[in-house]
Amino acid sequence: MMILDAALGRLYGADAVEGQKQRYARLLQRFTEEFGDGKPQFFRAPGRTEIGGNHTDHQHGQVLAAAINLDIAAAAAPRDDKLVRIFSEGFGFIEIDLDYKLTEEEKEAEKGKATALVRGVAEEMRKRGYRVGGCSVYASSNVPEGSGLSSSAAFEILAGIILSSLYNNGTVRPEELAQIAQTAENCYYGKPCGLMDQMTIATGGLCRIDFSDPQSPAMEKLNTDFHKMGYCICITNTHGSHADHTEDYAAVQTDLAKAAGVFGKKVLEGITLKEVVERAGEIRRAGGDRAFLRAMHIALENERVVKEATALKENNMPAFLDLVRRSGDSSYKLLQNVHVDRTPEKQELAVALAISEAILEGKGDSACRVHGGGFAGTIQAFVPSQFADEYCIAMNAVFGQGSCFRIRICPEGGVQIGK
């Protein structure tokens, strides 16, 4: 199957076309070796970078996020049975029988496994009236696992795109696919998360998302080109494990729910900083000091996202970078998702932020912040292009070769390629 250069150039950039052609040719070859000649089609789902709105999505707030050029690519073909057979490079083989109903014990045992994500996507699609069926899939990812670039959400969206295309003529809308994937992660995989990752990956590009109506989030696409503005987005993977912090992620939502309860709500959507401060005593009594500080962060962060989007639309990079720095400070001091007190010997994100600021000192206007869920994983930095090589070399010297890398915004989300 031939993929047009134009399609690859649009997804990955003109300078990456030849390399991606080789990548997809290899996918086709490996699919044939693994599953035989099933006339597969090509699919991909990107990772994502959160640019503004740290932990605001699950509070039905504002988010600024973008799909990126790193992705999970796959060759897939339908089957005559209800088996979903996936071989993923680096993760091995999984098989799911869509007709088999798990017992409650089996459901609990499957939580935290890739099979739970696929099963969850298929089951939620079926509940919404879509057809599902078996398929053979050979996948390859260059989204680093545990890097804060949402490899799990990309995997969910990829599964949904494949089932939508093979059995529903691609009719599942990106917004609905994102909701399906979120439910799969929350209810089947067992990880509490908002909708930002799935929505960004499903739709693509750089966008501001307003989750005040979570069933129909409002999106505003932004045509920002950081490269043309003289900046690189650099991600540093500190190699801390998210698996050690499930209770910490859950505690964020628990604290915010206590704060929201003071206002008679389940989430802090629509609550302003003025209102949070005015009812500080009540919030502290209901949830403690940390709940109050985290509520302050949400109110401030929602305001910042709107200002960040405005700055980018006006090509005002200094104003945008100042807001990014403020977002990072707020996550560190108020949201408190950079490290936890019970493990003072493990503060990878704090170390990365401190070193990043030291490296960038005196090298033009720049900014760095905790990226994504926090507690472990990655930081993000906006680095003047002329210093990007120097920055990556210095960060790699601390965290290991390949730990710091550049990403680019991709204009498209999860798609079937060549259709």
Protein Blocks (a to p, Z undefined) as FASTA:
>chain_A
ZZdfklmmmmnopklmmmmmmmmmmmmmmmmmmnopehpadddddddddfbhghklmnop
addddddfbdcdddddddfblcdcdddehkapadddfkbccdfklmmmmgopaklmmmmm
mmmmmmnopacdddddddddfbdghklnopmlmmmmmmmmmmmmmmnoopacfklmmmmm
mmmmmmmnopacdfklmmmmmngpjddddfkbmmlccddddfddfklnopacddddehia
fklmmmmmmmmmmmmmmmmmmnopabfghiafklmmmmmmmmmmmnojklmmmmmmmmmm
mmmmmmmmmmmmnopaklmmmmmmmmmmmmmmmnopmbcfklmmlcfklmmmmmmmmmmg
onapaddddehjbjiacddddddfklmmmmmmmmmmmnoghkaccddddfbdcddehZZ
